[in-house]
């Protein structure tokens, strides 16, 4: 059987040319391509005439796992040229890899992740041998800017060396066995006619070996489990998403450069790279002179010669530009010396250089491309509600139509659809605002996001509910997260989630050990129980059950907290605030035991083993719930201690700020207590004191200052600025100062 195996690097112009030239010369009966076999019936959809880049997106979820992955294709992808060249010569086109949802690909978000980066010992050795920084520079050196003659043989040697004696993992082994089965079947069906196989180069040695023996019937395409929801669609892709510097798992960085390399060759690509960088920097008002460009070009050519390159490579040009345009020391290595995201601290000029090489090309799907129902439903609903434009949108939640608009926008927000951003509106644990403000902006990423969300459901409500259900399952009993998700479900109008979520939240409350987390959840649920008439949750029996259970559990946890040299714990203080609000606003309706709560507050306030901030908070809890300042001064004298004074006051002010401010003589008493601290005690307490008084807004801090000043001096602030001296005496003193200064300068004793 005449089988030609082309091992390639994904997104390589050199490999793409080799694939196209080989298929044109061989004119095979079959062209077999590494790609999802369940898309074989839809290859015609891929070849409709899209503007590249595009990707095959697959979403999968069942009761055990959720998986999303992409198989991106651009003009210089070898897989793309295999399909197009194969169609031109009349070959049968087949994808031969396992479907994207298969467990063997569970670890890959991008199918075309170069396997050699996962088995890197050989590539690290080759990088050392050729004195290059990384696999991208090595690849350019060996293949992209090297002569085309002998390319196929060099690729075979390279990938044989990379594979070497490496034992592939079980996932790669499963994929290779499946692809080899397709090769055997196609070769048997082709008879004497040739077959061309295009796969990642790492797999090529294994496929040659595995294709020699085994079944020659056509393999079956695996089917997903019966409870799984699977969807595969074409999505517009972009160079930004494709770029390795933006975190893409495969392919080479700088896609705009490699597009030029594909279209015009390495000499023109290097020249255009320099021009693109200069244009972008000038557009950002960064001065780039002709002399700078000449210096960059000369340096790049010198580096290319030094490195043995026939023409400047991408790294040669970038190093030349960096040498000419960056005049100071760099805090982090140049990004093209490594891989992955740009590092924090990268020089701004370097960031713009990388962005110019990334490019801004965005793919466009052919109008006849099938789209998931969610796309059509979202577009229709946005148009029906007048939300298909752009700009700022104001929404009145008291209006039925506006409430529908709000729910649709929240569903799109939960689905992470770009260009839909809420600027203002009600938040979890707050008294709800009745108005929202949204910013709608056009985005090239909106259609891909809707297509990718289509695997969750055909309607925005169904899809958002599925996303929230998935997040709930992943919350793992984290009460603040579950409470926030409950609020999101309400905002989306996904009422069917509220019951099960509240059941989970109630169960989590019963075993809660984190007082701060419990307090956050209590604040959210209590606010919804109290206020959300707009969302039909006010007075809910189920919400009330959770509020009552969380309040009792919080009081139980409060009494068990010990130790406390740490700074004031705001989450813990907020938990006590939640207990106070629940007792104050819901105690009667929910049957909460106020005397028992006050007993807890009194015991903890007097317990010197409890943290200072908690003691202050429960002291304020008791004071605010009793609603009387009777004996508060004596109690405060007994509770206040120099150790942890600032933290104690932070807890007190958080729970009883108004009581402190408005009770007769209380500010003066606090001044006396703080003033009684020794110098060392005061300096130790000072940072915490500043944080404590931050609980008061500026106007109230001013009132406190006025009262303290009056108590200490009998006067006011303006009184301190008045000078009890005759104007003539003041003028004489100023004149004397000037004569003294002049004499000192004359004698050279001062110089300023």
C-alpha positions, 0 to 999 in steps of 0.5 A, a space after each residue: 500500500 502506498 501511504 505517505 505520512 506527513 508529520 507536521 507542526 500545527 500552524 506552520 507555513 512550511 508544513 502547510 506548503 509541503 502538505 499542499 505540494 505533496 497532495 497536488 503531486 501524489 493525487 491520492 485517493 484519500 487524504 486523512 487528517 488529524 481531526 474529529 472523526 464525528 465531523 466527517 459528515 460535515 466537512 462540506 460545512 468547513 469548506 463553504 468559503 469562510 474567511 479564516 481563521 475559524 475553529 471547530 468548537 465542541 462542548 460536552 457535559 454530563 453528570 460527571 464532567 464538562 469539557 470544551 475544546 477547539 480545533 482552530 484552522 488558519 490559512 497556514 494550518 497544514 490541516 486546512 491545506 490538506 482539506 483544500 488541496 485534497 478537494 482540488 484533486 478529488 480525494 476523499 477527505 476524512 478526519 481520523 482522530 477521536 471526537 473532541 469529547 472523548 476522555 482521551 482528549 479531556 486534557 486538551 482545550 485545543 486539539 492542535 496542541 503540539 505533542 512535542 511540547 509535552 514530551 520536551 526532553 528531546 526539544 530541550 536538547 536540540 535547543 541547547 545544540 543549536 543555541 536557541 532560547 525555545 522551541 519556536 526559535 528552533 523551529 524557525 531556524 530548522 524549517 521556516 526560514 531554511 531552504 525548502 529543499 529536503 524539508 520532508 526529510 528534515 521533518 522526519 528526522 526531527 520528529 523521529 528525534 523528538 519521539 525517540 524512545 519516549 513512551 507516549 501517555 495513555 491518551 496519546 496511545 489511544 488516539 494513535 491506535 484509532 488513527 492507525 485503524 483509519 489508515 489501514 482501512 483507507 489503504 485497503 479501500 484505495 488499493 493501488 492508489 496512494 493515501 496521504 496522512 497528515 498528523 502532528 509529527 509526534 504521532 507519525 512514528 507510531 502511526 507508521 508502526 501501528 498501521 502495519 497490522 490490525 483490522 482493515 474495516 472502517 472504524 466506528 465513530 465513538 458515540 457519547 454516553 446517553 446522558 451527555 449533551 454534546 454540540 459541535 459548531 464552527 466558530 469565528 476565531 481570531 489571531 488574538 485567540 490563536 497567539 501563544 502569547 495570549 495563552 493559546 495551548 498550541 501553535 506558534 506565537 505572532 500569527 500575523 507574522 506567520 500569515 505574512 510568511 505564508 503569503 510572501 516568504 521570509 524576506 518580505 515577512 521580516 520587512 513587514 514585521 518591522 513596518 508593523 511594529 513602527 506603525 503601531 508604536 507611532 499610533 500609540 504616540 511612541 517616537 520611532 525615527 527613521 534612524 531607529 528603524 535603520 538601526 533595528 534593521 541593521 541589527 536584525 540582519 547582523 544577528 541573522 548572520 551571526 546565528 547562521 540564518 540565510 534571512 532574518 527570522 522572527 526572533 532576529 527582527 524582534 531582537 533588533 527592534 528591541 535593541 533599537 527601541 528599548 533604551 533601559 534595562 528590562 525587568 523581565 526577559 523578552 517574551 519571545 525568549 519564553 512561551 505563554 502569557 506576557 509576564 507582568 512588568 514587560 516593557 510597554 514598547 515590548 508589549 506593543 511589539 508583541 501585539 503588532 505581531 499578533 495581528 487583529 484578523 478575525 474570521 467570518 463564517 459563511 452565511 450558510 453556516 449552521 448555527 446553534 439555536 441559542 444564537 438565533 434565540 438570543 438575536 431574536 430576543 434582543 431585537 424584540 426587547 430593543 437591545 440589539 443596538 449599542 450604547 448605555 441602557 437604563 432599566 427600571 426594575 419596577 417596570 414589567 418590560 424593563 424587568 424582562 430586558 434585565 433578565 435577558 441581559 443577566 442571562 447573557 452576562 452569566 453566559 459571558 457574552 462580550 459587549 454586555 456589561 452591567 455598570 450599576 444595579 442591585 448586588 448580593 447582600 444589598 438593599 436592591 436598587 430599582 434601576 440598572 445601567 447597562 453598557 452594550 458594545 459591538 464585539 467580534 467575540 460575541 458570535 463565538 461566545 454565543 456559539 460556544 454557549 450553545 451547548 448549554 441550551 437553545 434558549 438564553 434562559 435554559 443556557 444560563 440555568 445550565 451554567 449556573 447549575 454547573 457552577 453550583 455543583 462546582 461550589 463544593 459547599 462554599 456558602 458565599 459562592 452559593 449565595 451569589 449564585 442564588 442571587 444570579 439565578 434570581 436576576 436571570 429569572 431561573 426560579 427552578 434553580 432556587 429551590 434545589 440551591 436553597 436546599 444545598 445552602 441549608 445543608 451547608 449552613 448546618 455544618 458550616 465552620 467558617 464564620 466569615 463565609 457563613 456571614 456573607 451567605 446570611 447577608 445575601 439571603 437576608 437581603 433577598 428575604 427582606 427586600 426583593 419584592 421586585 424579584 418575588 423573593 421577599 418573605 419567602 418561606 424557604 429563604 426564611 428557613 435559611 436565614 433562621 438556620 444561618 443566624 443560629 449557626 452563626 451565634 453558635 460559632 461566635 461563642 466558640 471563637 478563641 484566640 485573637 492577636 490577629 488584626 480585626 477580621 472584617 469578614 467575622 465582623 460582617 457576620 455579626 452584623 448579619 446576625 444583628 440585622 436578622 434578629 432586628 428585621 426578621 426575629 419576630 417572623 422567623 421565631 429567633 430567640 432574642 434573649 438567647 442571642 443577647 446572652 451569647 453577646 454578653 458572654 463573649 463580650 466579657 470573655 478575654 480569650 475571645 478576639 478583641 474585634 469579636 468582643 467589640 462587635 458583640 458588645 455593639 450587637 447587644 447595645 444596638 439590639 437593646 436600643 438603650 444606652 443605659 449603663 453603656 458607659 460603665 459596661 464600656 469601661 469594663 470591656 475596653 482594654 489597652 490590648 487590642 483597643 483598635 480592634 475592639 473599637 473596629 468591632 464596636 463601630 461596625 455594629 453600633 456606630 450610630 449608638 456611639 455617635 448619638 449617645 450622650 457623652 459616649 464620644 467623650 468617654 471614648 476619648 478618655 479611654 483612648 487618651 488613657 493609653 500609654 505612649 507605647 500602647 497608643 503607637 501599637 494601637 494606632 494602625 488599628 485605630 485608624 481602621 476602626 474610625 474608617 467605619 465612620 463616613 467623613 461627615 461623622 468623623 468631623 462631628 467626632 472631631 468637633 466634640 472631642 475638641 470641644 471637650 478638650 479645649 472648650 472651643 472649635 476648630 476655627 478657634 485654634 486658627 485665630 491668633 490673639 496678637 495685634 497685627 502690628 506685632 505680627 508684621 514686626 515679627 515677620 520683618 525681623 525674620 526676614 532680616 535674620 534670614 538675610 544676615 544668614 545668607 550674607 554670611 553664607 550660613 544658609 543657601 536657600 
